[in-house]
Amino acid sequence: MVSLRRGLLCALGLLLAAGATPAAIADPGPARGTFLLATAQVTHPMWHRTVILLLEHGSDGTLGVILNRPLPLTASELVPELPGLRPRELRVYLGGPVARHGLLWLLRSPRLPEGAGEVVDGVGYGGDPQLLIERLLGGGEELEVRLFLGHAGWAQGQLQAEIERGDWRVLPADAGSIFDLDSDTQWESLMDRRRLRWVVRPPWLPVTPG
């Protein structure tokens, strides 16, 4: 990863020396199915280098879960009364400081259960453990699941104010980035992806706003 980053930065330097001008691609606004990436100025232990997936964003506020805070628990330890979880030994994550005894789940599947909210293509979420169990026991295909204790939440306008203050960067999410990136390096990988969201244009072309 380090050598790749150095190579890309070197290539960008050569392009600049040749007279090409980089034009940044603006971050999208916060919405369902986007990542929030904590910036370096966020030093609170709860939020430092966090990757948050937004599940809902609207006039009533914003709801999301932290993706890169695994807990030393398995699903069977957390909810032993649901035996369908035991064979899978699903990992549990700290979703955020709000409702820390509440359970949310993310499911990656081509067939999402009825009642699940679709976050991005092929990824749904919900808060009903029994709905998840029925889906786990009823489907033949391989399913990927993450469980979260608690969630992150913002009142109307609060998140936008934090973004404008420079606390968060926003990046479009996708199923692979949610499930396939390692928790230890997920923040760095996504920050690198955001930094490389540049287009190099010849100096005689105008900059497109936004």
CYANA upper distance limits for C-alpha pairs under 8 A (distance plus 0.5 A):
  1 MET  CA      5 ARG  CA      6.66
  2 VAL  CA      6 ARG  CA      6.73
  3 SER  CA      7 GLY  CA      6.60
  4 LEU  CA      8 LEU  CA      6.74
  5 ARG  CA      9 LEU  CA      6.69
  5 ARG  CA    192 ASP  CA      8.47
  6 ARG  CA     10 CYS  CA      6.52
  7 GLY  CA     11 ALA  CA      6.65
  8 LEU  CA     12 LEU  CA      6.66
  9 LEU  CA     13 GLY  CA      6.68
 10 CYS  CA     14 LEU  CA      6.84
 11 ALA  CA     15 LEU  CA      6.83
 12 LEU  CA     16 LEU  CA      6.73
 13 GLY  CA     17 ALA  CA      6.66
 14 LEU  CA     18 ALA  CA      6.74
 15 LEU  CA     19 GLY  CA      7.02
 15 LEU  CA     20 ALA  CA      5.94
 15 LEU  CA     21 THR  CA      8.31
 15 LEU  CA    200 VAL  CA      8.42
 16 LEU  CA     20 ALA  CA      5.44
 16 LEU  CA     21 THR  CA      6.58
 16 LEU  CA     22 PRO  CA      8.16
 19 GLY  CA    202 PRO  CA      7.76
 19 GLY  CA    203 PRO  CA      6.86
 20 ALA  CA    200 VAL  CA      6.84
 20 ALA  CA    201 ARG  CA      6.32
 20 ALA  CA    202 PRO  CA      5.42
 20 ALA  CA    203 PRO  CA      5.92
 21 THR  CA    200 VAL  CA      6.38
 21 THR  CA    201 ARG  CA      6.15
 21 THR  CA    202 PRO  CA      6.92
 21 THR  CA    203 PRO  CA      6.34
 22 PRO  CA    198 TRP  CA      6.86
 22 PRO  CA    199 VAL  CA      6.36
 22 PRO  CA    200 VAL  CA      5.10
 22 PRO  CA    201 ARG  CA      6.79
 23 ALA  CA    198 TRP  CA      6.52
 23 ALA  CA    199 VAL  CA      6.18
 23 ALA  CA    200 VAL  CA      6.90
 23 ALA  CA    201 ARG  CA      7.67
 23 ALA  CA    207 VAL  CA      7.33
 24 ALA  CA    197 ARG  CA      7.30
 24 ALA  CA    198 TRP  CA      5.47
 24 ALA  CA    199 VAL  CA      7.22
 25 ILE  CA    197 ARG  CA      6.48
 25 ILE  CA    198 TRP  CA      6.31
 25 ILE  CA    199 VAL  CA      7.80
 25 ILE  CA    210 GLY  CA      7.42
 26 ALA  CA    210 GLY  CA      6.03
 27 ASP  CA    169 ARG  CA      7.69
 27 ASP  CA    170 VAL  CA      6.17
 27 ASP  CA    171 LEU  CA      6.91
 28 PRO  CA    170 VAL  CA      6.68
 28 PRO  CA    171 LEU  CA      7.13
 28 PRO  CA    172 PRO  CA      7.79
 29 GLY  CA    170 VAL  CA      7.30
 30 PRO  CA     34 THR  CA      6.86
 30 PRO  CA     36 LEU  CA      8.36
 30 PRO  CA     54 LEU  CA      8.22
 30 PRO  CA     57 HIS  CA      7.64
 30 PRO  CA    160 GLN  CA      8.41
 30 PRO  CA    170 VAL  CA      6.97
 31 ALA  CA     54 LEU  CA      7.13
 31 ALA  CA     55 LEU  CA      8.46
 31 ALA  CA     56 GLU  CA      7.40
 31 ALA  CA     57 HIS  CA      5.80
 31 ALA  CA     58 GLY  CA      8.32
 32 ARG  CA     54 LEU  CA      5.63
 32 ARG  CA     55 LEU  CA      5.46
 32 ARG  CA     56 GLU  CA      5.43
 32 ARG  CA     57 HIS  CA      6.23
 32 ARG  CA    119 VAL  CA      6.58
 32 ARG  CA    120 VAL  CA      8.44
 33 GLY  CA     53 LEU  CA      7.17
 33 GLY  CA     54 LEU  CA      6.19
 33 GLY  CA     55 LEU  CA      6.79
 33 GLY  CA    119 VAL  CA      5.48
 33 GLY  CA    120 VAL  CA      5.84
 33 GLY  CA    172 PRO  CA      7.15
 33 GLY  CA    173 ALA  CA      6.01
 33 GLY  CA    174 ASP  CA      8.02
 34 THR  CA     53 LEU  CA      6.49
 34 THR  CA     54 LEU  CA      6.14
 34 THR  CA    170 VAL  CA      7.13
 34 THR  CA    171 LEU  CA      6.14
 34 THR  CA    172 PRO  CA      4.97
 34 THR  CA    173 ALA  CA      5.24
 35 PHE  CA     51 VAL  CA      7.04
 35 PHE  CA     52 ILE  CA      5.96
 35 PHE  CA     53 LEU  CA      5.22
 35 PHE  CA     54 LEU  CA      6.75
 35 PHE  CA    169 ARG  CA      8.49
 35 PHE  CA    170 VAL  CA      6.10
 35 PHE  CA    171 LEU  CA      5.58
 35 PHE  CA    172 PRO  CA      6.53
 35 PHE  CA    173 ALA  CA      6.15
 36 LEU  CA     50 THR  CA      8.41
 36 LEU  CA     51 VAL  CA      6.33
 36 LEU  CA     52 ILE  CA      5.45
 36 LEU  CA     53 LEU  CA      6.95
 36 LEU  CA     54 LEU  CA      7.89
 36 LEU  CA    168 TRP  CA      6.35
 36 LEU  CA    169 ARG  CA      6.18
 36 LEU  CA    170 VAL  CA      5.41
 36 LEU  CA    171 LEU  CA      7.18
 37 LEU  CA     49 ARG  CA      7.51
 37 LEU  CA     50 THR  CA      6.56
 37 LEU  CA     51 VAL  CA      5.51
 37 LEU  CA     52 ILE  CA      7.10
 37 LEU  CA    168 TRP  CA      5.86
 37 LEU  CA    169 ARG  CA      5.55
 37 LEU  CA    170 VAL  CA      6.87
 37 LEU  CA    171 LEU  CA      8.23
 37 LEU  CA    187 TRP  CA      7.40
 37 LEU  CA    190 LEU  CA      8.32
 37 LEU  CA    191 MET  CA      7.70
 38 ALA  CA     42 VAL  CA      6.73
 38 ALA  CA     47 TRP  CA      7.26
 38 ALA  CA     48 HIS  CA      6.92
 38 ALA  CA     49 ARG  CA      5.79
 38 ALA  CA     50 THR  CA      6.00
 38 ALA  CA     51 VAL  CA      7.32
 38 ALA  CA    167 ASP  CA      6.42
 38 ALA  CA    168 TRP  CA      5.24
 38 ALA  CA    169 ARG  CA      7.07
 39 THR  CA     48 HIS  CA      8.42
 39 THR  CA     49 ARG  CA      7.44
 39 THR  CA    166 GLY  CA      7.62
 39 THR  CA    167 ASP  CA      5.91
 39 THR  CA    168 TRP  CA      6.02
 39 THR  CA    169 ARG  CA      7.30
 40 ALA  CA     48 HIS  CA      8.19
 40 ALA  CA     49 ARG  CA      7.93
 40 ALA  CA    167 ASP  CA      8.42
 41 GLN  CA    166 GLY  CA      8.26
 41 GLN  CA    167 ASP  CA      7.00
 42 VAL  CA     47 TRP  CA      7.15
 42 VAL  CA     48 HIS  CA      6.14
 42 VAL  CA     49 ARG  CA      8.22
 42 VAL  CA    167 ASP  CA      6.53
 43 THR  CA     47 TRP  CA      7.50
 43 THR  CA     48 HIS  CA      5.62
 44 HIS  CA     48 HIS  CA      6.17
 46 MET  CA     50 THR  CA      8.49
 46 MET  CA     96 GLY  CA      8.49
 49 ARG  CA    187 TRP  CA      6.62
 50 THR  CA     66 ILE  CA      7.04
 50 THR  CA     67 LEU  CA      8.02
 50 THR  CA     68 ASN  CA      6.95
 50 THR  CA     69 ARG  CA      8.40
 50 THR  CA    187 TRP  CA      6.95
 51 VAL  CA     66 ILE  CA      6.21
 51 VAL  CA     67 LEU  CA      6.16
 51 VAL  CA     68 ASN  CA      6.64
 51 VAL  CA    186 GLN  CA      7.88
 51 VAL  CA    187 TRP  CA      6.29
 52 ILE  CA     64 GLY  CA      6.68
 52 ILE  CA     65 VAL  CA      5.88
 52 ILE  CA     66 ILE  CA      4.84
 52 ILE  CA     67 LEU  CA      6.31
 53 LEU  CA     64 GLY  CA      5.83
 53 LEU  CA     65 VAL  CA      5.99
 53 LEU  CA     66 ILE  CA      6.98
 53 LEU  CA     67 LEU  CA      7.33
 53 LEU  CA    173 ALA  CA      8.05
 54 LEU  CA     62 THR  CA      7.81
 54 LEU  CA     63 LEU  CA      6.47
 54 LEU  CA     64 GLY  CA      4.61
 54 LEU  CA     65 VAL  CA      7.22
 54 LEU  CA    119 VAL  CA      8.46
 55 LEU  CA     62 THR  CA      8.25
 55 LEU  CA     63 LEU  CA      6.14
 55 LEU  CA     64 GLY  CA      5.53
 55 LEU  CA     65 VAL  CA      8.02
 55 LEU  CA    119 VAL  CA      6.41
 55 LEU  CA    125 TYR  CA      8.22
 56 GLU  CA     61 GLY  CA      8.39
 56 GLU  CA     62 THR  CA      5.98
 56 GLU  CA     63 LEU  CA      5.57
 56 GLU  CA     64 GLY  CA      7.32
 57 HIS  CA     61 GLY  CA      6.38
 57 HIS  CA     62 THR  CA      4.82
 57 HIS  CA     63 LEU  CA      7.00
 58 GLY  CA     62 THR  CA      6.91
 58 GLY  CA    156 GLN  CA      8.09
 59 SER  CA    156 GLN  CA      6.54
 60 ASP  CA    155 ALA  CA      7.51
 60 ASP  CA    156 GLN  CA      6.40
 61 GLY  CA    153 GLY  CA      7.92
 61 GLY  CA    154 TRP  CA      6.09
 61 GLY  CA    155 ALA  CA      5.02
 61 GLY  CA    156 GLN  CA      4.79
 61 GLY  CA    157 GLY  CA      7.86
 62 THR  CA    153 GLY  CA      6.02
 62 THR  CA    154 TRP  CA      5.55
 62 THR  CA    155 ALA  CA      7.07
 62 THR  CA    156 GLN  CA      7.72
 62 THR  CA    159 LEU  CA      8.04
 63 LEU  CA    151 HIS  CA      7.52
 63 LEU  CA    152 ALA  CA      6.35
 63 LEU  CA    153 GLY  CA      5.18
 63 LEU  CA    154 TRP  CA      7.25
 64 GLY  CA     95 GLY  CA      8.21
 64 GLY  CA    151 HIS  CA      6.44
 64 GLY  CA    152 ALA  CA      5.61
 64 GLY  CA    153 GLY  CA      6.90
 65 VAL  CA     94 LEU  CA      8.42
 65 VAL  CA     95 GLY  CA      4.90
 65 VAL  CA     96 GLY  CA      6.59
 65 VAL  CA    148 PHE  CA      7.83
 65 VAL  CA    150 GLY  CA      8.18
 65 VAL  CA    151 HIS  CA      5.42
 65 VAL  CA    152 ALA  CA      6.11
 66 ILE  CA     93 TYR  CA      8.22
 66 ILE  CA     94 LEU  CA      7.11
 66 ILE  CA     95 GLY  CA      5.12
 66 ILE  CA     96 GLY  CA      6.52
 66 ILE  CA    151 HIS  CA      7.69
 66 ILE  CA    152 ALA  CA      7.72
 67 LEU  CA     93 TYR  CA      7.57
 67 LEU  CA     94 LEU  CA      8.36
 67 LEU  CA     95 GLY  CA      7.41
 67 LEU  CA    178 ILE  CA      7.93
 67 LEU  CA    183 SER  CA      7.80
 68 ASN  CA     93 TYR  CA      7.96
 68 ASN  CA    183 SER  CA      5.09
 68 ASN  CA    184 ASP  CA      7.53
 68 ASN  CA    186 GLN  CA      7.47
 68 ASN  CA    187 TRP  CA      8.25
 69 ARG  CA     93 TYR  CA      5.98
 69 ARG  CA     94 LEU  CA      5.93
 69 ARG  CA     95 GLY  CA      7.98
 69 ARG  CA    183 SER  CA      7.65
 70 PRO  CA     91 ARG  CA      7.79
 70 PRO  CA     92 VAL  CA      6.55
 70 PRO  CA     93 TYR  CA      4.67
 70 PRO  CA     94 LEU  CA      6.74
 70 PRO  CA    183 SER  CA      8.00
 71 LEU  CA     91 ARG  CA      8.10
 71 LEU  CA     92 VAL  CA      6.14
 71 LEU  CA     93 TYR  CA      5.60
 71 LEU  CA     94 LEU  CA      6.85
 72 PRO  CA     92 VAL  CA      8.03
 73 LEU  CA     77 GLU  CA      6.88
 73 LEU  CA     78 LEU  CA      7.38
 73 LEU  CA     91 ARG  CA      7.15
 73 LEU  CA     92 VAL  CA      6.34
 74 THR  CA     78 LEU  CA      6.88
 74 THR  CA     89 GLU  CA      6.06
 74 THR  CA     90 LEU  CA      6.08
 74 THR  CA     91 ARG  CA      5.57
 74 THR  CA     92 VAL  CA      6.32
 75 ALA  CA     79 VAL  CA      6.48
 75 ALA  CA     80 PRO  CA      8.08
 75 ALA  CA     85 LEU  CA      6.77
 75 ALA  CA     86 ARG  CA      7.61
 75 ALA  CA     89 GLU  CA      6.35
 75 ALA  CA     90 LEU  CA      5.69
 75 ALA  CA     91 ARG  CA      6.77
 75 ALA  CA     92 VAL  CA      6.85
 75 ALA  CA    147 LEU  CA      7.91
 76 SER  CA     80 PRO  CA      5.31
 76 SER  CA     82 LEU  CA      7.96
 76 SER  CA     83 PRO  CA      7.88
 76 SER  CA     85 LEU  CA      6.36
 76 SER  CA     86 ARG  CA      5.54
 76 SER  CA     89 GLU  CA      6.90
 76 SER  CA     90 LEU  CA      8.26
 80 PRO  CA     86 ARG  CA      8.30
 82 LEU  CA     86 ARG  CA      8.29
 82 LEU  CA    130 GLN  CA      8.27
 82 LEU  CA    133 ILE  CA      8.08
 84 GLY  CA    133 ILE  CA      6.32
 84 GLY  CA    136 LEU  CA      7.95
 84 GLY  CA    137 LEU  CA      7.36
 85 LEU  CA     89 GLU  CA      7.01
 85 LEU  CA     90 LEU  CA      7.65
 85 LEU  CA    133 ILE  CA      7.41
 90 LEU  CA    145 VAL  CA      7.41
 90 LEU  CA    146 ARG  CA      7.15
 90 LEU  CA    147 LEU  CA      7.80
 91 ARG  CA    146 ARG  CA      6.66
 91 ARG  CA    147 LEU  CA      7.02
 92 VAL  CA    146 ARG  CA      6.90
 92 VAL  CA    147 LEU  CA      5.30
 92 VAL  CA    148 PHE  CA      6.15
 92 VAL  CA    149 LEU  CA      7.79
 93 TYR  CA    146 ARG  CA      7.91
 93 TYR  CA    147 LEU  CA      6.60
 93 TYR  CA    148 PHE  CA      5.22
 93 TYR  CA    149 LEU  CA      6.80
 94 LEU  CA    148 PHE  CA      6.01
 94 LEU  CA    149 LEU  CA      5.61
 94 LEU  CA    150 GLY  CA      6.93
 94 LEU  CA    151 HIS  CA      8.15
 95 GLY  CA    100 ARG  CA      8.37
 95 GLY  CA    148 PHE  CA      5.33
 95 GLY  CA    149 LEU  CA      5.74
 95 GLY  CA    150 GLY  CA      5.30
 95 GLY  CA    151 HIS  CA      4.87
 95 GLY  CA    152 ALA  CA      7.14
 96 GLY  CA    100 ARG  CA      7.46
 96 GLY  CA    149 LEU  CA      7.67
 96 GLY  CA    150 GLY  CA      5.43
 96 GLY  CA    151 HIS  CA      4.43
 96 GLY  CA    152 ALA  CA      5.06
 97 PRO  CA    150 GLY  CA      6.41
 97 PRO  CA    151 HIS  CA      6.55
 97 PRO  CA    152 ALA  CA      6.64
 98 VAL  CA    150 GLY  CA      5.81
 98 VAL  CA    151 HIS  CA      5.68
 98 VAL  CA    152 ALA  CA      6.30
 98 VAL  CA    153 GLY  CA      7.28
 99 ALA  CA    149 LEU  CA      8.29
 99 ALA  CA    150 GLY  CA      5.33
 99 ALA  CA    151 HIS  CA      7.16
100 ARG  CA    149 LEU  CA      5.82
100 ARG  CA    150 GLY  CA      4.25
100 ARG  CA    151 HIS  CA      7.54
101 HIS  CA    149 LEU  CA      6.55
101 HIS  CA    150 GLY  CA      6.63
102 GLY  CA    127 GLY  CA      8.49
102 GLY  CA    149 LEU  CA      6.19
102 GLY  CA    150 GLY  CA      5.83
103 LEU  CA    127 GLY  CA      6.38
103 LEU  CA    128 ASP  CA      8.37
103 LEU  CA    129 PRO  CA      8.19
103 LEU  CA    147 LEU  CA      7.40
103 LEU  CA    148 PHE  CA      6.15
103 LEU  CA    149 LEU  CA      5.47
103 LEU  CA    150 GLY  CA      6.81
104 LEU  CA    125 TYR  CA      7.58
104 LEU  CA    126 GLY  CA      6.24
104 LEU  CA    127 GLY  CA      4.97
104 LEU  CA    128 ASP  CA      8.01
104 LEU  CA    147 LEU  CA      6.39
104 LEU  CA    148 PHE  CA      5.59
104 LEU  CA    149 LEU  CA      7.10
104 LEU  CA    150 GLY  CA      7.78
104 LEU  CA    151 HIS  CA      8.41
105 TRP  CA    125 TYR  CA      5.94
105 TRP  CA    126 GLY  CA      6.10
105 TRP  CA    127 GLY  CA      6.78
105 TRP  CA    129 PRO  CA      8.42
105 TRP  CA    132 LEU  CA      8.40
105 TRP  CA    145 VAL  CA      7.40
105 TRP  CA    146 ARG  CA      6.09
105 TRP  CA    147 LEU  CA      4.97
105 TRP  CA    148 PHE  CA      6.46
106 LEU  CA    123 VAL  CA      7.30
106 LEU  CA    124 GLY  CA      6.23
106 LEU  CA    125 TYR  CA      5.01
106 LEU  CA    126 GLY  CA      7.48
106 LEU  CA    145 VAL  CA      6.08
106 LEU  CA    146 ARG  CA      5.71
106 LEU  CA    147 LEU  CA      7.07
107 LEU  CA    112 LEU  CA      8.04
107 LEU  CA    123 VAL  CA      6.04
107 LEU  CA    124 GLY  CA      5.80
107 LEU  CA    125 TYR  CA      6.66
107 LEU  CA    143 LEU  CA      7.56
107 LEU  CA    144 GLU  CA      6.27
107 LEU  CA    145 VAL  CA      5.12
107 LEU  CA    146 ARG  CA      7.26
108 ARG  CA    112 LEU  CA      8.34
108 ARG  CA    122 GLY  CA      6.16
108 ARG  CA    123 VAL  CA      4.99
108 ARG  CA    124 GLY  CA      7.14
108 ARG  CA    143 LEU  CA      6.56
108 ARG  CA    144 GLU  CA      5.57
108 ARG  CA    145 VAL  CA      6.91
108 ARG  CA    175 ALA  CA      7.72
109 SER  CA    122 GLY  CA      5.89
109 SER  CA    123 VAL  CA      6.85
109 SER  CA    142 GLU  CA      8.35
109 SER  CA    143 LEU  CA      6.23
109 SER  CA    144 GLU  CA      7.57
110 PRO  CA    122 GLY  CA      5.77
111 ARG  CA    122 GLY  CA      7.91
112 LEU  CA    116 ALA  CA      7.09
112 LEU  CA    118 GLU  CA      8.37
112 LEU  CA    122 GLY  CA      7.77
112 LEU  CA    123 VAL  CA      7.95
112 LEU  CA    124 GLY  CA      6.81
113 PRO  CA    131 LEU  CA      7.87
113 PRO  CA    132 LEU  CA      8.31
113 PRO  CA    135 ARG  CA      6.92
115 GLY  CA    126 GLY  CA      8.14
116 ALA  CA    124 GLY  CA      6.12
116 ALA  CA    125 TYR  CA      5.91
116 ALA  CA    126 GLY  CA      5.78
117 GLY  CA    124 GLY  CA      5.71
117 GLY  CA    125 TYR  CA      5.78
117 GLY  CA    126 GLY  CA      6.95
118 GLU  CA    122 GLY  CA      7.85
118 GLU  CA    123 VAL  CA      6.34
118 GLU  CA    124 GLY  CA      4.69
118 GLU  CA    125 TYR  CA      7.03
119 VAL  CA    123 VAL  CA      6.21
119 VAL  CA    124 GLY  CA      5.91
119 VAL  CA    125 TYR  CA      7.49
120 VAL  CA    124 GLY  CA      7.77
120 VAL  CA    173 ALA  CA      7.70
120 VAL  CA    174 ASP  CA      6.69
120 VAL  CA    175 ALA  CA      7.29
121 ASP  CA    174 ASP  CA      7.94
121 ASP  CA    175 ALA  CA      7.63
122 GLY  CA    175 ALA  CA      7.41
123 VAL  CA    175 ALA  CA      6.86
128 ASP  CA    132 LEU  CA      7.24
129 PRO  CA    133 ILE  CA      6.74
130 GLN  CA    134 GLU  CA      6.69
131 LEU  CA    135 ARG  CA      6.87
132 LEU  CA    136 LEU  CA      6.64
133 ILE  CA    137 LEU  CA      6.59
134 GLU  CA    138 GLY  CA      6.25
135 ARG  CA    139 GLY  CA      6.48
136 LEU  CA    143 LEU  CA      7.79
144 GLU  CA    179 PHE  CA      8.21
154 TRP  CA    158 GLN  CA      6.21
154 TRP  CA    159 LEU  CA      6.39
155 ALA  CA    159 LEU  CA      7.91
157 GLY  CA    161 ALA  CA      6.83
158 GLN  CA    162 GLU  CA      6.97
159 LEU  CA    163 ILE  CA      6.72
160 GLN  CA    164 GLU  CA      6.68
161 ALA  CA    165 ARG  CA      6.65
162 GLU  CA    166 GLY  CA      6.90
162 GLU  CA    167 ASP  CA      5.99
162 GLU  CA    168 TRP  CA      7.36
163 ILE  CA    167 ASP  CA      5.96
163 ILE  CA    168 TRP  CA      5.54
163 ILE  CA    169 ARG  CA      7.44
171 LEU  CA    194 ARG  CA      7.31
173 ALA  CA    177 SER  CA      7.18
173 ALA  CA    178 ILE  CA      7.71
174 ASP  CA    178 ILE  CA      6.89
175 ALA  CA    179 PHE  CA      6.72
175 ALA  CA    180 ASP  CA      8.46
176 GLY  CA    180 ASP  CA      5.64
176 GLY  CA    181 LEU  CA      7.79
177 SER  CA    181 LEU  CA      6.15
181 LEU  CA    185 THR  CA      7.71
181 LEU  CA    186 GLN  CA      5.96
182 ASP  CA    186 GLN  CA      6.05
183 SER  CA    187 TRP  CA      8.23
185 THR  CA    189 SER  CA      6.56
186 GLN  CA    190 LEU  CA      6.66
187 TRP  CA    191 MET  CA      6.58
188 GLU  CA    192 ASP  CA      6.57
189 SER  CA    193 ARG  CA      6.78
190 LEU  CA    194 ARG  CA      6.70
191 MET  CA    195 ARG  CA      6.71
192 ASP  CA    196 LEU  CA      6.79
193 ARG  CA    197 ARG  CA      7.04
201 ARG  CA    205 LEU  CA      7.22
